[in-house]
Amino acid sequence: MPNKIAAAWVLPIAGPPLENATITVDGGRIVSVQPGVLPGAQTSTVPCVVLPALVNAHTHLELSYLRGRIHRATSFIDWVKPLLAVRRTAPDPDDATKAAAAAITEAVSTGTGLFGDVSNALGGVPALRWARRPARVFHELLGFNVAEPDARVAEARARIDAEARISNGEELRFSLAPHAPYSVSPQLFEAIRRDATAHGDPTTVHLAESAEEVRLLADGSGPWRELLETLGVWTDAWRPPACSPIAYLQRNGFLDASTLIVHGVQCAGDDFARLRDTGATVASCPRSNAYVGAGVPPLTGFYKAGIPVAFGTDSLASVEDLNMFSELAHARQIAPDVPARRLLESATAVGARALGFGDDYGSIEPGKRAALISVRLPAWVRDVEEYLVSGIQPADIEWVFPNA
């Protein structure tokens, strides 16, 4: 039997806010969104706004055990070095899974309903299965000096295919992804792109995140080269492309509409036009960028250029929590001239599309899943959208249909 819920405000995302509207749901799917309070509709005792669950387009659940262990840095390389040192000692698998499960529970309590999880070891998958939450899991590959990139990709593909079979009936979808230009060879980039294209999968890459990355690609020098040499993976066969990170991956054909670019902090000049022309989406993580010393993402530039923008928190190794509303509040501070409606669309519909879940999540429309949250509204609020990007606390968030 259909369920009806009425709210003081409904944010469909696919259209403007609706005051005093009713959402009808049947079988976990949205049937209709209509103005007015319909007969038989459940109503809240306090003013609230109902909107789609938020989408965390970029995180690393398997790093949740590192919460509070990697300190804030003033440069990206100074954040990376202690991270690498800690990760050399593998955590107890049970402890890592418990930490990931706790992170998911926390994220869900703050309104997140869909995850883009990047994973080297697929360590977050058991926690996602336990939580029964939908996610695009990107199995991330590294290899600056790889002898047989096609074999590496084939092995990784076999692994995620096996995980997908285990996940039959669950909303876990798997893809392969390269880490970054300073950790992946051109040949491995090409092999991953061939795999993604062949399987029709979205992929993702950390790109244009730091000044050190820009320097390495410009002339092959700087802290990243020094670290690669220290790690014993540098090869003189690699030649710097003498261009920006965006231009580098555009030229080698990696970027297209199925690519989720993470960070993009160092975008400048014609990078915006290049990104727009590829159709790629940017997953911005502004709080993490500040924490690791990467800088401030050019959010206004992305929006002005017509580049699709999603948001993510990144991992608990570089951010204090997985509250996407906090991410939105930070984005609002960086880009005060971007309409709140566009920021909210980025945190819902754009992220869902980029992860390959656009048919089911990200907006309140007939046929989509009823993954809906309710946010309590103070009596003084007049601009609902602006209020939602001001920072919302877990105590004011509820799931409308918890099992949808």
C-alpha positions as CSV (number, residue, x, y, z in Angstrom):
1,M,0.0,0.0,0.0
2,P,1.4,3.4,-0.9
3,N,2.8,5.6,1.9
4,K,2.4,9.4,1.8
5,I,4.5,11.9,3.7
6,A,3.9,15.7,3.7
7,A,6.5,18.3,4.7
8,A,6.7,22.0,5.0
9,W,9.2,21.9,2.2
10,V,10.3,19.3,-0.4
11,L,13.5,19.8,-2.4
12,P,13.1,17.6,-5.5
13,I,16.5,18.8,-6.8
14,A,15.1,18.2,-10.3
15,G,13.0,21.3,-9.8
16,P,12.5,24.3,-7.4
17,P,11.6,23.8,-3.8
18,L,7.9,23.0,-3.1
19,E,6.2,24.4,0.0
20,N,3.7,22.2,1.7
21,A,4.1,19.2,-0.6
22,T,3.4,15.5,-0.4
23,I,5.6,12.6,-1.6
24,T,3.9,9.2,-2.3
25,V,6.0,6.1,-2.1
26,D,5.2,2.5,-3.0
27,G,7.5,-0.5,-2.8
28,G,10.5,1.7,-1.9
29,R,10.1,3.8,-5.1
30,I,8.8,7.3,-5.5
31,V,5.3,7.5,-7.1
32,S,4.7,11.2,-7.2
33,V,5.6,14.6,-5.7
34,Q,2.5,16.8,-5.4
35,P,1.8,20.3,-4.0
36,G,-0.4,20.4,-0.9
37,V,-1.0,18.0,2.0
38,L,-2.9,15.0,0.5
39,P,-5.4,13.0,2.5
40,G,-3.8,10.3,4.5
41,A,-0.4,11.8,4.4
42,Q,1.9,11.6,7.5
43,T,3.0,15.0,8.7
44,S,5.8,16.1,11.0
45,T,5.1,17.8,14.2
46,V,7.9,20.3,13.5
47,P,8.7,22.2,10.3
48,C,11.1,20.2,8.1
49,V,12.5,19.9,4.6
50,V,12.6,16.6,2.8
51,L,15.4,16.1,0.2
52,P,17.2,13.2,-1.5
53,A,20.0,11.5,0.6
54,L,23.3,13.1,0.0
55,V,26.0,11.5,-2.2
56,N,29.6,11.3,-0.9
57,A,31.3,11.0,-4.3
58,H,34.8,10.4,-3.0
59,T,36.0,8.8,0.2
60,H,38.4,5.9,1.2
61,L,36.5,3.8,3.8
62,E,39.4,1.4,4.2
63,L,41.4,4.3,5.7
64,S,38.9,5.0,8.4
65,Y,41.2,3.4,11.0
66,L,43.6,6.3,10.5
67,R,41.2,8.8,12.0
68,G,43.2,11.4,14.0
69,R,46.5,9.7,13.3
70,I,47.7,11.8,10.3
71,H,48.1,15.4,11.3
72,R,47.2,18.5,9.3
73,A,50.0,19.7,7.0
74,T,51.0,22.8,5.2
75,S,52.1,20.9,2.0
76,F,50.7,17.8,0.4
77,I,54.0,15.9,0.4
78,D,54.4,16.6,4.2
79,W,51.0,14.9,4.7
80,V,51.7,12.0,2.4
81,K,55.0,10.9,4.0
82,P,53.5,10.0,7.4
83,L,50.5,8.4,5.7
84,L,52.8,6.1,3.8
85,A,54.8,5.4,7.0
86,V,51.6,4.4,8.9
87,R,50.3,2.3,6.0
88,R,53.4,0.2,5.9
89,T,52.1,-1.6,9.0
90,A,48.9,-3.2,7.9
91,P,46.1,-2.9,10.4
92,D,44.3,-5.9,11.8
93,P,41.6,-6.7,9.2
94,D,38.8,-6.9,11.8
95,D,39.8,-3.5,13.3
96,A,39.9,-1.9,9.9
97,T,36.5,-3.3,9.0
98,K,35.0,-2.1,12.3
99,A,36.4,1.4,11.7
100,A,35.0,1.4,8.2
101,A,31.6,0.2,9.5
102,A,31.6,2.9,12.2
103,A,32.4,5.5,9.5
104,I,29.5,4.4,7.3
105,T,27.1,4.5,10.3
106,E,28.3,8.0,11.1
107,A,27.9,9.1,7.5
108,V,24.4,7.6,7.2
109,S,23.4,9.5,10.4
110,T,24.4,12.7,8.7
111,G,22.3,12.0,5.6
112,T,24.6,10.2,3.2
113,G,22.9,7.5,1.2
114,L,25.4,6.7,-1.6
115,F,29.1,6.3,-1.5
116,G,32.0,6.6,-4.0
117,D,34.6,4.5,-2.3
118,V,38.2,4.4,-3.6
119,S,40.1,1.3,-2.3
120,N,43.5,-0.2,-2.9
121,A,42.7,-3.4,-1.1
122,L,38.8,-3.4,-1.3
123,G,39.0,-3.1,2.5
124,G,35.7,-1.1,2.8
125,V,33.6,-3.7,0.9
126,P,32.8,-5.9,3.9
127,A,31.6,-2.9,5.9
128,L,29.5,-1.7,2.9
129,R,27.9,-5.2,2.7
130,W,27.3,-5.2,6.5
131,A,25.6,-1.8,6.3
132,R,23.7,-2.7,3.1
133,R,24.4,0.7,1.6
134,P,24.8,1.4,-2.1
135,A,28.2,2.3,-3.4
136,R,30.4,2.5,-6.4
137,V,33.7,0.9,-5.3
138,F,36.7,2.0,-7.4
139,H,39.5,-0.6,-7.1
140,E,42.5,1.7,-7.3
141,L,45.7,0.7,-9.0
142,L,49.2,2.1,-8.5
143,G,52.3,1.5,-10.6
144,F,54.7,4.2,-11.8
145,N,57.0,1.5,-13.2
146,V,54.9,-1.5,-14.3
147,A,56.4,-4.1,-16.6
148,E,53.0,-5.6,-17.7
149,P,50.2,-3.1,-17.2
150,D,47.6,-5.2,-19.1
151,A,48.3,-8.2,-16.8
152,R,47.9,-5.9,-13.8
153,V,44.6,-4.7,-15.0
154,A,43.4,-8.2,-16.0
155,E,44.2,-9.4,-12.4
156,A,42.4,-6.5,-10.9
157,R,39.4,-7.0,-13.1
158,A,39.1,-10.6,-12.1
159,R,39.1,-9.6,-8.5
160,I,36.3,-7.0,-8.8
161,D,34.3,-9.4,-11.0
162,A,34.5,-12.0,-8.1
163,E,33.4,-9.3,-5.6
164,A,30.5,-8.4,-7.9
165,R,29.3,-12.0,-8.0
166,I,29.4,-12.1,-4.2
167,S,27.4,-8.9,-4.1
168,N,24.7,-10.2,-6.4
169,G,21.4,-8.6,-5.3
170,E,23.2,-5.8,-3.4
171,E,23.8,-2.3,-4.7
172,L,27.6,-2.5,-4.9
173,R,29.1,-1.8,-8.3
174,F,32.8,-2.1,-9.0
175,S,35.2,-0.3,-11.4
176,L,38.9,0.0,-11.8
177,A,40.7,3.3,-11.3
178,P,44.2,4.7,-11.5
179,H,45.5,6.6,-8.5
180,A,47.3,9.7,-9.9
181,P,49.8,10.9,-12.5
182,Y,52.7,10.7,-10.0
183,S,51.9,7.1,-9.2
184,V,50.6,5.5,-12.4
185,S,52.6,5.1,-15.7
186,P,51.1,6.2,-19.0
187,Q,50.8,2.6,-20.1
188,L,48.8,1.7,-17.0
189,F,46.6,4.7,-17.5
190,E,45.9,3.4,-21.0
191,A,45.2,-0.1,-19.9
192,I,42.7,1.0,-17.2
193,R,41.0,3.3,-19.8
194,R,40.6,0.3,-22.2
195,D,39.1,-1.7,-19.4
196,A,36.6,1.0,-18.3
197,T,35.5,1.6,-21.8
198,A,35.1,-2.1,-22.6
199,H,32.9,-2.6,-19.5
200,G,31.0,0.7,-19.7
201,D,32.2,1.7,-16.2
202,P,32.9,5.1,-14.7
203,T,36.4,5.5,-13.4
204,T,38.1,8.1,-11.2
205,V,41.5,9.6,-10.7
206,H,43.2,12.0,-8.2
207,L,44.2,14.9,-10.5
208,A,45.7,18.4,-10.2
209,E,45.6,18.1,-6.4
210,S,48.9,19.6,-5.4
211,A,51.6,22.0,-6.5
212,E,54.1,19.2,-6.2
213,E,52.1,17.2,-8.8
214,V,52.1,20.2,-11.2
215,R,55.9,20.6,-10.8
216,L,56.6,16.9,-11.5
217,L,54.6,16.9,-14.7
218,A,56.1,20.3,-15.8
219,D,59.7,19.3,-15.7
220,G,60.2,16.0,-13.8
221,S,61.6,17.6,-10.6
222,G,60.5,18.3,-7.1
223,P,59.4,16.5,-4.0
224,W,57.4,13.9,-5.8
225,R,60.4,12.7,-7.9
226,E,62.5,12.6,-4.7
227,L,59.9,10.5,-3.0
228,L,59.5,8.1,-5.9
229,E,63.3,7.7,-6.0
230,T,63.3,7.0,-2.2
231,L,60.6,4.4,-2.7
232,G,62.6,2.8,-5.4
233,V,59.9,3.1,-8.1
234,W,61.3,5.9,-10.2
235,T,62.2,5.1,-13.8
236,D,64.2,7.2,-16.2
237,A,62.0,5.9,-19.0
238,W,59.3,8.3,-17.8
239,R,59.3,11.6,-19.5
240,P,57.6,14.7,-18.1
241,P,54.8,15.8,-20.4
242,A,55.6,19.5,-19.8
243,C,52.0,20.4,-19.3
244,S,49.3,20.7,-16.7
245,P,47.9,17.5,-15.1
246,I,44.5,18.1,-16.8
247,A,46.2,18.6,-20.2
248,Y,48.3,15.4,-19.6
249,L,45.3,13.1,-19.1
250,Q,43.3,14.8,-21.8
251,R,46.0,14.3,-24.4
252,N,46.4,10.6,-23.6
253,G,42.7,10.1,-23.9
254,F,41.9,9.1,-20.3
255,L,39.4,11.9,-19.6
256,D,35.8,11.6,-20.9
257,A,32.3,11.9,-19.5
258,S,32.7,8.7,-17.6
259,T,35.7,10.1,-15.6
260,L,35.4,11.5,-12.1
261,I,38.2,13.9,-11.4
262,V,39.0,14.2,-7.7
263,H,40.2,17.5,-6.3
264,G,41.3,19.6,-9.3
265,V,42.7,22.2,-6.9
266,Q,45.5,23.2,-9.3
267,C,43.2,23.9,-12.3
268,A,44.1,27.2,-14.0
269,G,44.1,28.9,-17.4
270,D,42.7,26.6,-20.2
271,D,42.3,23.7,-17.8
272,F,38.7,24.7,-17.2
273,A,37.9,24.6,-21.0
274,R,39.7,21.3,-21.3
275,L,37.7,19.7,-18.5
276,R,34.5,21.1,-19.9
277,D,35.2,19.7,-23.3
278,T,35.9,16.2,-22.0
279,G,32.6,16.1,-20.1
280,A,34.3,14.9,-16.9
281,T,32.9,15.5,-13.5
282,V,35.0,17.1,-10.7
283,A,34.6,15.6,-7.2
284,S,35.6,18.4,-4.9
285,C,36.8,17.8,-1.3
286,P,37.5,21.3,0.0
287,R,37.9,20.3,3.7
288,S,40.4,17.7,2.9
289,N,42.3,20.0,0.5
290,A,42.8,22.4,3.4
291,Y,43.8,19.7,5.8
292,V,46.6,18.2,3.6
293,G,47.9,21.6,2.5
294,A,46.8,21.2,-1.2
295,G,45.1,24.6,-1.3
296,V,41.6,25.9,-2.2
297,P,39.7,24.4,-5.0
298,P,38.5,26.9,-7.7
299,L,34.8,26.0,-7.2
300,T,33.5,29.2,-8.8
301,G,35.7,28.6,-11.8
302,F,34.3,25.1,-12.2
303,Y,30.7,26.3,-12.1
304,K,31.3,29.2,-14.4
305,A,32.9,27.0,-16.9
306,G,30.0,24.6,-17.0
307,I,31.9,21.7,-15.5
308,P,29.8,19.2,-13.5
309,V,30.7,19.3,-9.8
310,A,30.1,16.7,-7.2
311,F,31.3,16.7,-3.6
312,G,33.1,14.2,-1.4
313,T,34.7,14.2,2.1
314,D,37.8,12.2,1.2
315,S,39.0,9.8,4.0
316,L,39.1,10.1,7.7
317,A,42.9,10.4,7.4
318,S,42.4,13.9,6.0
319,V,39.0,15.1,7.4
320,E,37.5,15.1,10.8
321,D,34.2,13.5,9.8
322,L,32.1,12.2,6.9
323,N,29.3,14.8,7.3
324,M,28.5,15.9,3.7
325,F,26.6,18.9,5.1
326,S,29.8,20.1,6.7
327,E,31.4,19.8,3.2
328,L,28.7,21.9,1.7
329,A,29.1,24.5,4.4
330,H,32.8,24.7,3.6
331,A,32.1,24.9,-0.1
332,R,29.6,27.8,0.6
333,Q,32.4,29.7,2.3
334,I,34.8,29.2,-0.7
335,A,32.1,30.0,-3.4
336,P,29.7,32.5,-1.9
337,D,28.5,33.5,-5.4
338,V,27.4,30.0,-6.4
339,P,23.7,29.5,-5.8
340,A,22.8,27.2,-3.0
341,R,20.6,25.2,-5.3
342,R,23.6,24.3,-7.5
343,L,25.7,23.3,-4.5
344,L,22.8,21.0,-3.3
345,E,22.5,19.5,-6.8
346,S,26.2,18.8,-6.8
347,A,25.8,16.9,-3.5
348,T,23.0,14.8,-4.8
349,A,22.1,14.4,-8.5
350,V,25.5,15.2,-10.0
351,G,27.3,12.8,-7.6
352,A,24.7,10.0,-8.3
353,R,25.2,10.4,-12.1
354,A,28.9,10.4,-11.8
355,L,28.9,7.1,-9.9
356,G,26.5,5.5,-12.3
357,F,23.5,5.6,-10.0
358,G,21.6,8.5,-11.6
359,D,18.5,6.4,-12.4
360,D,17.9,5.5,-8.8
361,Y,19.4,8.3,-6.6
362,G,20.0,12.0,-6.4
363,S,16.6,13.5,-6.8
364,I,12.9,13.2,-5.9
365,E,11.2,12.0,-9.0
366,P,8.8,9.2,-9.9
367,G,10.6,5.9,-10.3
368,K,13.6,6.7,-8.1
369,R,14.3,5.1,-4.8
370,A,12.8,6.7,-1.8
371,A,16.2,7.4,-0.2
372,L,15.0,10.5,1.5
373,I,16.1,12.5,4.5
374,S,14.3,15.1,6.6
375,V,16.1,18.1,8.1
376,R,14.5,20.1,10.9
377,L,13.9,23.7,10.1
378,P,14.1,26.6,12.7
379,A,11.0,28.8,12.6
380,W,13.1,31.8,11.3
381,V,14.3,30.0,8.1
382,R,12.9,31.6,4.9
383,D,15.5,30.4,2.4
384,V,15.5,26.7,2.8
385,E,18.3,26.0,0.2
386,E,20.7,28.5,1.8
387,Y,20.0,27.1,5.2
388,L,20.9,23.6,4.0
389,V,24.4,24.7,2.9
390,S,25.1,26.5,6.2
391,G,26.0,23.3,8.1
392,I,23.5,20.8,9.4
393,Q,24.1,18.7,12.5
394,P,23.1,15.0,12.9
395,A,20.5,15.7,15.6
396,D,18.5,17.6,13.0
397,I,18.5,14.8,10.4
398,E,16.2,11.9,10.1
399,W,15.7,9.2,7.4
400,V,12.1,9.4,6.1
401,F,12.0,5.7,4.9
402,P,14.9,4.1,6.7
403,N,14.6,0.8,4.7
404,A,14.1,2.3,1.3
